[in-house]
Amino acid sequence: MKILVTGGTGYIGAHTVVELQQSGYEVVIIDNLSNSYPDVVQSIQKITGILPVFEKIEMCDKRQLEDFFTRNPDIAGVIHFAAFKAVGESAQYPLKYYHNNLFSLINLLSCMQDFHINTLVFSSSCTVYGQPETLPVHEQSPILPASSAYGETKQISEKIITDQTGTTELKTIMLRYFNPIGAHESALIGELPLGVPSNLVPFITQTAIGKRDYLNVWGNDYDTPDGTCIRDYIYVADLAKAHVTALNRLTGTANEKKCELFNLGTGNGNSVLEVIHSFERVSGIKLNYRFAPRREGDVAKIWADCSLANNVLGWKAEKNLDEMMLSAWNWEKHLAETGNN
């Protein structure tokens, strides 16, 4: 079965391609390489022994997408990752996020309808919940106003997909991620953003390896035990496996509704300082960090109720925080050893 993975050279996308190939799926990747590198496909091949097909395509250009689907008539399903994802940047450049994240999705859904592809796994986000009034959040928690343009694009995307699923043959599972971190156990793929990282963990590892002078901790005056933001950190390979489980559910007709959604997290919240201390524990390195003013768009605290994913989807996160941080550090050291940093 041939599966299209949009954004498949990106961080979560690449890990998911690995899991798909190891589960017997044939994978085709499209990506515009706006925040990733083309040689990721060679790293995937080193892990799986299979070189995935890759095409550089701009999904906001519908003609490019239509040409792609015309040349690939045997695609059976899509996993859609491709999107801009930096919360802070989205607060500065909201139009950039609305244009990219929504037009790419609309073009994809239009092509899927035209080419009779009816299976979609969608990469959503816990940012759809805004700043929750009660914790942990579950799938029926209120969808409060988003705190960033990125979160708003995910809310709108879910609405678009729900409406499309309700009026066509499309079957969808939407996965609301919490905070993916870490790297593949092989240390051959991991999180490698272009430019200055917007996510915490690559900033930690780049500071520890000497690429950054210090780490900014954005805010230490939140209503949390140590004053720093709390997130539900999930191992990226555990997250990737959930996409295979979701795809199997859709293709095997185990889905109970045409459109389902699941939280993907560990069910535990860790503060920024706890993540820093975990890294220091597993690496033996004292991290140089300083407190900085709050970053626009960040919520104070959020973590997941994952019981639906555990009991209905049949998936559960496995790695703990120390294991995740060690994998991220091994990846950073691999980059330094190979001169790719």
C-alpha contacts under 8 A as a table, 3 or more apart, distances in Angstrom:
res1	aa1	res2	aa2	distance
1	M	25	Y	5.58
1	M	26	E	5.90
1	M	75	I	7.50
1	M	76	A	6.29
2	K	25	Y	6.22
2	K	26	E	4.59
2	K	27	V	5.68
2	K	28	V	7.21
2	K	74	D	6.75
2	K	75	I	5.02
2	K	76	A	5.63
2	K	77	G	7.15
3	I	25	Y	6.88
3	I	26	E	6.13
3	I	27	V	4.99
3	I	28	V	6.20
3	I	75	I	5.75
3	I	76	A	5.89
3	I	77	G	5.07
3	I	78	V	5.65
3	I	79	I	7.40
4	L	27	V	5.98
4	L	28	V	4.88
4	L	29	I	5.92
4	L	30	I	7.52
4	L	75	I	6.59
4	L	76	A	7.98
4	L	77	G	6.33
4	L	78	V	4.72
4	L	79	I	6.27
5	V	8	G	5.20
5	V	13	G	7.04
5	V	17	V	7.39
5	V	27	V	6.96
5	V	28	V	6.15
5	V	29	I	4.94
5	V	30	I	6.51
5	V	78	V	5.93
5	V	79	I	4.91
5	V	80	H	6.04
5	V	81	F	7.19
6	T	13	G	7.57
6	T	29	I	5.88
6	T	30	I	5.01
6	T	31	D	5.96
6	T	78	V	7.58
6	T	79	I	6.42
6	T	80	H	4.99
6	T	81	F	5.44
6	T	82	A	5.22
7	G	10	G	5.56
7	G	13	G	5.86
7	G	29	I	7.06
7	G	30	I	6.06
7	G	31	D	4.67
7	G	32	N	7.56
7	G	80	H	7.06
7	G	81	F	5.08
7	G	82	A	4.06
7	G	83	A	7.43
8	G	11	Y	7.93
8	G	12	I	7.66
8	G	13	G	4.08
8	G	14	A	5.15
8	G	16	T	7.79
8	G	17	V	6.77
8	G	29	I	5.19
8	G	30	I	6.35
8	G	31	D	6.33
8	G	81	F	7.17
8	G	82	A	7.66
9	T	13	G	5.92
9	T	14	A	5.11
9	T	29	I	7.27
9	T	30	I	7.90
9	T	31	D	6.52
9	T	33	L	7.38
9	T	36	S	5.97
9	T	37	Y	6.67
9	T	38	P	6.74
9	T	40	V	5.94
9	T	41	V	6.92
10	G	13	G	5.08
10	G	14	A	5.68
10	G	33	L	8.00
10	G	35	N	6.88
10	G	36	S	5.30
10	G	37	Y	7.81
11	Y	14	A	5.68
11	Y	15	H	6.77
11	Y	36	S	7.74
11	Y	189	I	7.92
11	Y	190	G	6.17
11	Y	191	E	5.22
11	Y	192	L	7.26
12	I	15	H	5.33
12	I	16	T	6.20
12	I	81	F	7.83
12	I	180	P	7.92
12	I	236	V	6.42
12	I	239	L	7.84
12	I	240	A	6.67
13	G	16	T	5.07
13	G	17	V	6.19
13	G	81	F	6.42
13	G	240	A	7.75
14	A	17	V	5.06
14	A	18	V	6.45
14	A	40	V	7.32
14	A	41	V	7.91
14	A	44	I	7.18
14	A	189	I	7.47
15	H	18	V	5.19
15	H	19	E	6.50
15	H	184	H	7.15
15	H	189	I	7.41
15	H	190	G	7.99
15	H	236	V	7.12
15	H	237	A	6.05
15	H	240	A	5.81
16	T	19	E	5.05
16	T	20	L	6.05
16	T	237	A	7.42
16	T	240	A	4.39
16	T	241	K	6.78
16	T	243	H	6.92
16	T	244	V	7.57
17	V	20	L	5.03
17	V	21	Q	6.09
17	V	27	V	6.80
17	V	44	I	7.66
18	V	21	Q	5.30
18	V	22	Q	6.13
18	V	44	I	6.21
18	V	47	I	7.38
18	V	48	T	6.50
19	E	22	Q	5.09
19	E	23	S	6.11
19	E	240	A	6.58
19	E	241	K	6.13
19	E	244	V	6.96
20	L	23	S	5.03
20	L	24	G	6.47
20	L	25	Y	5.33
20	L	26	E	7.54
20	L	27	V	7.29
20	L	244	V	6.12
21	Q	24	G	5.16
21	Q	25	Y	5.07
21	Q	26	E	6.26
21	Q	27	V	6.85
21	Q	48	T	6.90
21	Q	50	I	7.49
22	Q	25	Y	7.43
22	Q	48	T	6.53
23	S	244	V	7.80
26	E	52	P	7.74
27	V	52	P	5.80
27	V	53	V	6.76
28	V	52	P	6.03
28	V	53	V	4.84
28	V	54	F	6.00
29	I	52	P	7.01
29	I	53	V	6.01
29	I	54	F	4.67
29	I	55	E	6.35
30	I	54	F	5.82
30	I	55	E	4.99
30	I	56	K	5.70
30	I	57	I	5.82
31	D	34	S	7.94
31	D	54	F	7.90
31	D	55	E	6.79
31	D	56	K	5.21
31	D	57	I	5.59
31	D	58	E	6.99
31	D	82	A	7.02
32	N	56	K	5.19
32	N	57	I	5.15
32	N	58	E	5.19
32	N	59	M	7.66
33	L	36	S	4.90
33	L	37	Y	6.03
33	L	38	P	7.03
33	L	56	K	7.11
35	N	193	P	5.91
35	N	194	L	5.51
36	S	40	V	7.99
36	S	192	L	7.27
36	S	193	P	6.60
36	S	194	L	6.78
37	Y	40	V	5.93
38	P	41	V	6.36
39	D	42	Q	5.34
39	D	43	S	6.79
40	V	43	S	5.03
40	V	44	I	6.27
40	V	189	I	7.16
41	V	44	I	5.00
41	V	45	Q	6.27
41	V	51	L	6.48
41	V	52	P	6.40
41	V	54	F	7.48
42	Q	45	Q	4.94
42	Q	46	K	6.34
42	Q	51	L	6.62
43	S	46	K	5.06
43	S	47	I	6.52
43	S	188	L	5.85
43	S	189	I	6.50
44	I	47	I	5.23
44	I	48	T	6.15
44	I	49	G	7.77
44	I	50	I	7.38
44	I	51	L	6.88
44	I	52	P	7.67
44	I	188	L	7.77
44	I	189	I	7.45
45	Q	48	T	5.21
45	Q	49	G	4.80
45	Q	50	I	4.72
45	Q	51	L	4.62
45	Q	52	P	7.22
46	K	49	G	5.60
46	K	50	I	7.67
46	K	188	L	7.93
47	I	186	S	7.38
47	I	188	L	7.48
57	I	64	Q	6.50
57	I	65	L	7.29
58	E	61	D	5.65
58	E	64	Q	6.81
58	E	65	L	7.68
59	M	62	K	6.36
59	M	64	Q	7.03
59	M	65	L	6.10
59	M	103	F	7.79
59	M	104	S	4.89
59	M	107	N	6.97
59	M	108	L	7.35
60	C	100	N	6.50
60	C	103	F	5.50
60	C	104	S	4.62
60	C	107	N	6.85
61	D	64	Q	5.59
61	D	65	L	6.79
61	D	104	S	7.86
61	D	107	N	7.86
62	K	65	L	5.06
62	K	66	E	6.10
62	K	107	N	5.65
63	R	66	E	5.06
63	R	67	D	6.11
64	Q	67	D	5.19
64	Q	68	F	6.22
65	L	68	F	5.01
65	L	69	F	6.29
65	L	107	N	7.52
65	L	108	L	7.35
65	L	111	C	7.26
66	E	69	F	5.27
66	E	70	T	6.09
66	E	111	C	6.35
67	D	70	T	5.08
67	D	71	R	6.33
68	F	71	R	5.27
68	F	72	N	6.23
69	F	72	N	4.85
69	F	73	P	5.97
69	F	111	C	7.42
69	F	115	F	7.21
70	T	73	P	5.89
72	N	75	I	6.29
73	P	115	F	7.52
75	I	78	V	7.84
75	I	117	I	7.21
76	A	117	I	6.12
76	A	118	N	7.69
76	A	119	T	7.06
77	G	117	I	6.19
77	G	118	N	6.72
77	G	119	T	4.66
77	G	120	L	5.92
78	V	119	T	6.27
78	V	120	L	4.92
78	V	121	V	6.34
79	I	120	L	5.82
79	I	121	V	4.68
79	I	122	F	5.99
79	I	123	S	7.60
79	I	243	H	7.85
80	H	120	L	7.36
80	H	121	V	6.35
80	H	122	F	5.15
80	H	123	S	6.00
81	F	122	F	6.89
81	F	123	S	5.31
82	A	101	N	7.66
82	A	104	S	7.86
83	A	100	N	6.73
83	A	101	N	5.07
83	A	104	S	7.91
84	F	97	Y	6.30
84	F	100	N	7.09
84	F	101	N	6.49
84	F	150	Y	7.63
85	K	90	S	7.74
85	K	150	Y	6.30
86	A	89	E	5.35
86	A	90	S	6.12
86	A	150	Y	7.08
86	A	198	S	6.17
86	A	199	N	7.75
87	V	90	S	5.18
87	V	91	A	6.58
87	V	148	S	6.13
87	V	149	A	7.37
87	V	150	Y	5.71
87	V	151	G	7.56
87	V	297	G	6.16
87	V	298	D	7.28
88	G	91	A	5.33
88	G	92	Q	6.84
88	G	148	S	7.67
88	G	198	S	7.47
88	G	295	R	6.65
88	G	296	E	6.01
88	G	297	G	6.04
88	G	298	D	7.61
89	E	92	Q	5.14
89	E	93	Y	6.06
89	E	94	P	7.96
90	S	93	Y	5.01
90	S	94	P	4.95
90	S	96	K	7.55
90	S	97	Y	6.07
90	S	148	S	6.43
90	S	149	A	5.25
90	S	150	Y	5.54
91	A	94	P	5.74
91	A	148	S	5.65
91	A	149	A	5.89
91	A	150	Y	7.80
91	A	296	E	6.65
91	A	297	G	6.42
93	Y	96	K	5.54
93	Y	97	Y	6.86
94	P	97	Y	5.23
94	P	98	Y	6.25
94	P	149	A	5.38
94	P	150	Y	7.68
95	L	98	Y	5.07
95	L	99	H	5.96
96	K	99	H	5.38
96	K	100	N	6.15
97	Y	100	N	5.32
97	Y	101	N	5.71
97	Y	102	L	7.88
97	Y	149	A	6.75
97	Y	150	Y	6.38
97	Y	153	T	7.25
98	Y	101	N	5.62
98	Y	102	L	5.68
98	Y	103	F	7.75
98	Y	149	A	7.30
98	Y	150	Y	7.85
98	Y	153	T	6.12
99	H	102	L	5.73
99	H	103	F	5.67
99	H	104	S	7.99
100	N	103	F	5.64
100	N	104	S	5.90
101	N	104	S	5.65
101	N	105	L	6.42
101	N	153	T	6.48
102	L	105	L	5.17
102	L	106	I	6.12
102	L	153	T	6.69
102	L	156	I	7.91
102	L	157	S	6.64
103	F	106	I	5.08
103	F	107	N	6.02
104	S	107	N	5.27
104	S	108	L	6.13
105	L	108	L	5.02
105	L	109	L	6.14
105	L	157	S	7.33
106	I	109	L	5.23
106	I	110	S	6.08
107	N	110	S	5.12
107	N	111	C	6.20
108	L	111	C	5.20
108	L	112	M	6.08
109	L	112	M	4.98
109	L	113	Q	6.15
109	L	164	Q	7.98
110	S	113	Q	5.21
110	S	114	D	6.23
111	C	114	D	4.96
111	C	115	F	5.93
112	M	115	F	5.22
112	M	116	H	5.75
112	M	117	I	4.82
112	M	118	N	6.84
113	Q	116	H	5.10
113	Q	117	I	6.28
113	Q	118	N	7.35
113	Q	168	T	7.84
113	Q	170	L	7.91
114	D	117	I	7.97
117	I	170	L	7.52
118	N	169	E	5.96
118	N	170	L	4.22
118	N	171	K	5.81
119	T	170	L	6.01
119	T	171	K	5.14
119	T	172	T	6.10
119	T	250	L	6.77
119	T	251	T	7.40
120	L	170	L	7.38
120	L	171	K	6.29
120	L	172	T	4.80
120	L	173	I	6.58
120	L	247	L	7.91
121	V	172	T	5.71
121	V	173	I	4.96
121	V	174	M	5.89
121	V	175	L	7.43
121	V	243	H	7.13
121	V	246	A	6.99
121	V	247	L	6.68
122	F	172	T	7.28
122	F	173	I	6.29
122	F	174	M	4.69
122	F	175	L	6.15
123	S	174	M	6.32
123	S	175	L	5.56
123	S	176	R	6.80
123	S	177	Y	7.45
124	S	128	V	7.99
124	S	154	K	5.95
124	S	158	E	7.52
124	S	174	M	6.16
124	S	175	L	5.36
124	S	176	R	4.57
124	S	177	Y	6.27
125	S	128	V	6.08
125	S	151	G	7.41
125	S	154	K	6.67
125	S	175	L	7.17
125	S	176	R	4.20
125	S	177	Y	4.63
125	S	178	F	6.37
126	C	129	Y	5.86
126	C	130	G	7.85
126	C	176	R	5.32
126	C	177	Y	5.61
126	C	178	F	5.32
126	C	263	N	7.64
127	T	130	G	5.49
127	T	146	A	6.71
127	T	147	S	7.67
127	T	150	Y	7.85
127	T	151	G	4.79
127	T	154	K	7.54
128	V	143	I	6.26
128	V	144	L	7.44
128	V	146	A	6.16
128	V	151	G	5.38
128	V	152	E	6.91
128	V	154	K	6.18
128	V	155	Q	5.31
129	Y	132	P	6.07
129	Y	137	V	7.89
129	Y	141	S	7.39
129	Y	142	P	6.76
129	Y	143	I	4.81
129	Y	144	L	5.55
129	Y	145	P	7.58
129	Y	146	A	6.89
130	G	143	I	6.87
130	G	144	L	5.17
130	G	145	P	5.61
130	G	146	A	4.48
130	G	147	S	5.63
130	G	151	G	7.50
130	G	299	V	7.13
131	Q	144	L	7.09
131	Q	146	A	7.70
131	Q	147	S	7.32
131	Q	299	V	5.48
131	Q	300	A	7.15
131	Q	301	K	7.38
131	Q	302	I	7.39
132	P	135	L	6.80
132	P	137	V	7.06
132	P	141	S	7.97
132	P	142	P	7.74
132	P	144	L	7.20
132	P	302	I	7.06
134	T	137	V	6.83
135	L	302	I	6.83
135	L	303	W	6.80
135	L	304	A	7.60
136	P	267	G	7.44
136	P	302	I	6.90
136	P	303	W	5.33
136	P	304	A	5.01
136	P	305	D	5.31
137	V	141	S	5.84
137	V	302	I	7.37
137	V	303	W	6.46
137	V	304	A	5.07
137	V	305	D	5.49
138	H	141	S	5.36
138	H	263	N	7.02
138	H	304	A	6.37
138	H	305	D	4.95
138	H	306	C	7.13
139	E	261	L	7.15
139	E	262	F	6.53
139	E	263	N	6.55
145	P	152	E	7.85
146	A	149	A	7.29
146	A	151	G	5.32
146	A	152	E	5.33
146	A	155	Q	7.84
147	S	151	G	6.65
147	S	152	E	7.70
147	S	297	G	4.96
147	S	298	D	6.90
147	S	299	V	7.03
148	S	151	G	5.22
148	S	152	E	6.28
148	S	296	E	7.90
148	S	297	G	4.82
148	S	298	D	7.76
149	A	152	E	4.85
149	A	153	T	6.19
150	Y	153	T	5.19
150	Y	154	K	6.56
151	G	154	K	5.15
151	G	155	Q	6.33
152	E	155	Q	5.03
152	E	156	I	6.16
153	T	156	I	5.09
153	T	157	S	5.88
154	K	157	S	4.92
154	K	158	E	6.12
155	Q	158	E	5.32
155	Q	159	K	6.46
156	I	159	K	5.07
156	I	160	I	6.20
157	S	160	I	5.04
157	S	161	I	6.14
158	E	161	I	5.17
158	E	162	T	6.01
158	E	174	M	7.57
159	K	162	T	5.08
159	K	163	D	6.14
160	I	163	D	5.27
160	I	164	Q	6.17
161	I	164	Q	5.04
161	I	165	T	5.96
161	I	172	T	7.80
162	T	165	T	5.13
162	T	166	G	6.20
162	T	259	C	6.59
163	D	166	G	5.11
163	D	167	T	6.59
164	Q	167	T	5.42
164	Q	168	T	6.08
164	Q	170	L	7.15
165	T	168	T	5.52
165	T	169	E	6.68
165	T	170	L	4.93
165	T	171	K	6.18
165	T	172	T	7.02
165	T	258	K	6.70
165	T	259	C	6.56
166	G	170	L	7.92
166	G	258	K	7.73
170	L	258	K	7.27
171	K	250	L	7.04
171	K	258	K	4.76
171	K	259	C	5.93
172	T	250	L	7.46
172	T	258	K	6.14
172	T	259	C	4.75
172	T	260	E	6.40
173	I	246	A	6.63
173	I	250	L	7.65
173	I	259	C	5.76
173	I	260	E	4.80
173	I	261	L	5.47
173	I	262	F	7.70
174	M	259	C	7.56
174	M	260	E	6.22
174	M	261	L	4.53
174	M	262	F	6.54
175	L	261	L	5.67
175	L	262	F	5.12
175	L	263	N	6.05
175	L	264	L	6.61
176	R	261	L	7.20
176	R	262	F	6.02
176	R	263	N	4.77
176	R	264	L	5.89
177	Y	180	P	7.39
177	Y	239	L	7.92
177	Y	263	N	6.21
177	Y	264	L	4.93
177	Y	265	G	6.53
178	F	231	R	7.38
178	F	232	D	5.70
178	F	233	Y	6.51
178	F	234	I	6.88
178	F	263	N	7.59
178	F	264	L	6.18
178	F	265	G	5.42
178	F	303	W	7.25
178	F	304	A	7.35
179	N	231	R	6.71
179	N	232	D	5.80
179	N	233	Y	4.58
179	N	234	I	5.72
179	N	265	G	7.47
180	P	233	Y	5.75
180	P	234	I	4.72
180	P	235	Y	5.59
180	P	236	V	5.05
180	P	239	L	7.24
181	I	191	E	7.82
181	I	201	V	6.66
181	I	233	Y	6.50
181	I	234	I	6.06
181	I	235	Y	5.31
181	I	236	V	5.49
181	I	324	M	6.59
181	I	325	M	7.65
181	I	328	A	7.34
182	G	190	G	6.84
182	G	191	E	7.43
182	G	201	V	7.77
182	G	235	Y	5.69
182	G	236	V	5.91
182	G	324	M	4.80
182	G	325	M	5.93
182	G	326	L	7.60
182	G	327	S	5.32
182	G	328	A	4.33
183	A	187	A	6.30
183	A	189	I	6.27
183	A	190	G	4.29
183	A	191	E	6.75
183	A	235	Y	7.74
183	A	236	V	6.54
183	A	237	A	7.29
183	A	324	M	7.46
183	A	327	S	5.28
183	A	328	A	5.17
183	A	331	W	6.23
184	H	187	A	5.38
184	H	188	L	6.70
184	H	189	I	5.80
184	H	190	G	6.21
184	H	236	V	7.68
184	H	237	A	6.39
184	H	327	S	6.96
184	H	331	W	7.91
185	E	188	L	7.91
185	E	327	S	6.36
186	S	189	I	7.52
187	A	190	G	6.90
187	A	327	S	7.21
187	A	330	N	6.09
187	A	331	W	4.62
187	A	334	H	6.45
188	L	331	W	7.03
188	L	334	H	7.60
189	I	331	W	7.25
190	G	328	A	7.24
190	G	331	W	6.24
191	E	202	P	6.72
192	L	202	P	7.34
193	P	196	V	7.29
193	P	197	P	5.87
194	L	197	P	7.32
196	V	203	F	7.91
197	P	200	L	7.58
197	P	202	P	6.33
197	P	203	F	5.77
198	S	203	F	7.57
199	N	202	P	6.35
199	N	203	F	6.64
200	L	203	F	5.31
200	L	204	I	6.26
200	L	272	V	7.94
201	V	204	I	4.93
201	V	205	T	6.29
201	V	325	M	7.80
201	V	328	A	7.48
202	P	205	T	5.12
202	P	206	Q	5.90
202	P	328	A	7.62
203	F	206	Q	5.15
203	F	207	T	6.02
203	F	212	R	7.62
203	F	215	L	6.53
204	I	207	T	5.22
204	I	208	A	6.24
204	I	215	L	6.47
204	I	276	I	7.33
204	I	279	F	8.00
204	I	287	L	7.64
205	T	208	A	5.00
205	T	209	I	6.15
205	T	328	A	7.16
205	T	329	W	5.99
205	T	332	E	6.26
206	Q	209	I	5.19
206	Q	210	G	6.18
206	Q	211	K	5.09
206	Q	212	R	5.76
206	Q	332	E	7.15
207	T	210	G	5.18
207	T	211	K	5.65
207	T	212	R	4.38
207	T	213	D	6.04
207	T	214	Y	5.72
207	T	215	L	6.34
207	T	287	L	7.30
207	T	288	N	7.31
208	A	211	K	7.64
208	A	212	R	7.72
208	A	285	I	7.00
208	A	286	K	7.96
208	A	287	L	6.16
208	A	288	N	7.77
209	I	212	R	7.85
209	I	332	E	7.40
209	I	333	K	7.47
209	I	336	A	8.00
210	G	213	D	6.58
212	R	215	L	7.30
213	D	288	N	7.51
214	Y	287	L	7.85
214	Y	288	N	5.09
214	Y	289	Y	5.18
214	Y	290	R	7.14
215	L	287	L	7.96
215	L	288	N	6.32
215	L	289	Y	4.37
215	L	290	R	6.25
216	N	289	Y	5.87
216	N	290	R	5.31
216	N	291	F	5.79
216	N	292	A	5.87
217	V	220	N	7.43
217	V	228	T	7.79
217	V	272	V	7.39
217	V	289	Y	6.87
217	V	290	R	5.99
217	V	291	F	4.74
217	V	292	A	5.73
218	W	228	T	7.71
218	W	291	F	6.20
218	W	292	A	4.96
218	W	293	P	5.54
218	W	294	R	4.75
218	W	295	R	5.67
219	G	222	Y	6.86
219	G	227	G	7.37
219	G	228	T	6.04
219	G	229	C	7.59
219	G	291	F	6.24
219	G	292	A	5.64
219	G	293	P	4.99
219	G	294	R	4.18
219	G	295	R	7.20
220	N	226	D	7.26
220	N	227	G	4.34
220	N	228	T	4.65
220	N	229	C	7.79
220	N	291	F	6.57
220	N	292	A	7.83
220	N	293	P	7.97
220	N	294	R	7.80
221	D	227	G	4.62
221	D	228	T	6.63
222	Y	227	G	4.56
222	Y	228	T	5.73
222	Y	229	C	6.60
222	Y	300	A	6.05
223	D	227	G	6.01
223	D	300	A	7.04
224	T	227	G	4.89
224	T	228	T	6.36
224	T	229	C	6.98
224	T	230	I	7.39
224	T	300	A	7.55
224	T	301	K	7.51
225	P	228	T	7.81
226	D	271	S	7.55
226	D	273	L	7.55
228	T	271	S	5.83
228	T	272	V	5.74
228	T	273	L	6.75
228	T	300	A	7.64
229	C	271	S	5.38
229	C	272	V	5.89
229	C	299	V	7.34
229	C	300	A	4.95
229	C	301	K	5.56
230	I	269	G	5.71
230	I	270	N	5.14
230	I	271	S	4.07
230	I	272	V	6.44
230	I	300	A	6.44
230	I	301	K	4.42
230	I	302	I	6.19
230	I	303	W	7.68
231	R	269	G	5.10
231	R	270	N	5.51
231	R	271	S	6.36
231	R	272	V	7.90
231	R	301	K	5.97
231	R	302	I	5.37
231	R	303	W	5.74
232	D	265	G	6.04
232	D	266	T	6.40
232	D	267	G	6.69
232	D	268	N	5.60
232	D	269	G	4.59
232	D	270	N	6.28
232	D	302	I	6.72
232	D	303	W	4.71
232	D	304	A	6.73
233	Y	265	G	6.75
233	Y	266	T	6.95
233	Y	268	N	7.78
233	Y	269	G	7.26
233	Y	270	N	7.22
233	Y	321	L	7.35
234	I	238	D	7.22
234	I	239	L	6.95
234	I	264	L	7.88
234	I	265	G	5.46
234	I	266	T	6.01
234	I	317	A	7.03
234	I	319	K	7.64
234	I	324	M	7.89
235	Y	238	D	5.31
235	Y	239	L	6.33
235	Y	317	A	7.37
235	Y	318	E	7.84
235	Y	319	K	6.14
235	Y	320	N	7.90
235	Y	324	M	5.80
236	V	239	L	4.94
236	V	240	A	6.13
237	A	240	A	4.84
237	A	241	K	6.24
238	D	241	K	5.23
238	D	242	A	6.61
238	D	316	K	7.75
238	D	317	A	5.57
238	D	318	E	6.66
238	D	319	K	7.57
239	L	242	A	5.22
239	L	243	H	7.02
239	L	264	L	7.01
239	L	317	A	7.42
240	A	243	H	5.41
240	A	244	V	7.01
241	K	244	V	5.23
241	K	245	T	6.34
242	A	245	T	4.94
242	A	246	A	6.05
242	A	264	L	7.93
242	A	315	W	6.24
243	H	246	A	4.97
243	H	247	L	6.04
244	V	247	L	5.02
244	V	248	N	6.06
245	T	248	N	5.12
245	T	249	R	6.18
245	T	313	L	7.18
245	T	314	G	7.62
245	T	315	W	7.18
246	A	249	R	5.00
246	A	250	L	6.37
246	A	313	L	7.00
247	L	250	L	5.17
247	L	251	T	6.11
248	N	251	T	5.23
248	N	252	G	5.65
249	R	252	G	5.21
249	R	253	T	6.02
249	R	254	A	4.99
249	R	255	N	5.77
249	R	313	L	7.68
250	L	253	T	5.15
250	L	254	A	6.30
250	L	255	N	5.79
251	T	254	A	7.85
255	N	258	K	6.98
255	N	260	E	7.50
256	E	260	E	7.75
257	K	260	E	6.09
262	F	306	C	7.67
262	F	308	L	6.52
262	F	309	A	5.61
262	F	313	L	7.87
263	N	304	A	6.63
263	N	305	D	7.10
263	N	306	C	5.63
263	N	308	L	7.46
263	N	309	A	6.42
264	L	304	A	7.38
264	L	306	C	6.27
264	L	309	A	6.87
265	G	268	N	7.79
265	G	303	W	7.44
265	G	304	A	5.81
265	G	305	D	7.79
265	G	306	C	6.30
265	G	317	A	6.80
266	T	304	A	6.95
266	T	306	C	6.92
266	T	316	K	7.68
266	T	317	A	5.65
267	G	303	W	6.02
267	G	304	A	4.74
267	G	305	D	5.42
267	G	306	C	5.92
268	N	303	W	6.09
268	N	304	A	7.09
269	G	301	K	7.88
269	G	302	I	6.97
269	G	303	W	5.29
270	N	274	E	5.95
270	N	275	V	6.72
271	S	274	E	5.05
271	S	275	V	6.38
272	V	275	V	5.14
272	V	276	I	6.30
273	L	276	I	4.95
273	L	277	H	6.10
274	E	277	H	5.07
274	E	278	S	6.06
275	V	278	S	5.03
275	V	279	F	6.28
275	V	321	L	7.50
275	V	325	M	7.93
276	I	279	F	5.18
276	I	280	E	6.29
276	I	287	L	7.45
277	H	280	E	4.99
277	H	281	R	6.08
278	S	281	R	5.04
278	S	282	V	6.38
278	S	321	L	7.01
278	S	322	D	5.63
278	S	325	M	6.92
279	F	282	V	5.39
279	F	283	S	5.91
279	F	284	G	7.95
279	F	285	I	7.85
279	F	322	D	7.00
279	F	325	M	5.57
279	F	326	L	7.04
280	E	283	S	5.32
280	E	284	G	5.33
280	E	285	I	5.13
280	E	286	K	5.66
280	E	287	L	6.66
281	R	284	G	5.58
281	R	285	I	7.59
281	R	322	D	7.88
282	V	322	D	6.50
282	V	325	M	7.28
282	V	326	L	5.92
283	S	326	L	6.97
283	S	329	W	7.22
294	R	298	D	7.73
295	R	298	D	6.07
299	V	302	I	7.50
305	D	308	L	7.79
306	C	309	A	5.42
306	C	310	N	6.15
307	S	310	N	4.92
307	S	311	N	5.86
308	L	311	N	5.27
308	L	312	V	5.38
308	L	313	L	6.84
309	A	312	V	5.57
309	A	313	L	4.67
309	A	314	G	6.15
309	A	315	W	5.71
309	A	316	K	7.05
310	N	313	L	6.05
310	N	314	G	5.05
310	N	315	W	4.89
310	N	316	K	5.27
311	N	314	G	5.44
311	N	315	W	7.52
319	K	323	E	6.01
319	K	324	M	6.41
320	N	323	E	5.42
320	N	324	M	6.28
321	L	324	M	5.08
321	L	325	M	6.16
322	D	325	M	5.16
322	D	326	L	6.13
323	E	326	L	5.17
323	E	327	S	6.29
324	M	327	S	5.25
324	M	328	A	6.41
325	M	328	A	5.07
325	M	329	W	6.24
326	L	329	W	5.05
326	L	330	N	6.16
327	S	330	N	5.08
327	S	331	W	6.26
328	A	331	W	5.12
328	A	332	E	6.32
329	W	332	E	5.05
329	W	333	K	6.19
330	N	333	K	5.15
330	N	334	H	6.12
331	W	334	H	4.98
331	W	335	L	6.30
332	E	335	L	5.13
332	E	336	A	6.41
332	E	341	N	7.92
333	K	336	A	5.04
333	K	337	E	6.13
334	H	337	E	5.05
334	H	338	T	6.16
335	L	338	T	5.29
335	L	339	G	5.97
335	L	340	N	4.91
335	L	341	N	5.23
336	A	339	G	5.13
336	A	340	N	6.25
336	A	341	N	5.58
337	E	340	N	7.81
338	T	341	N	7.99
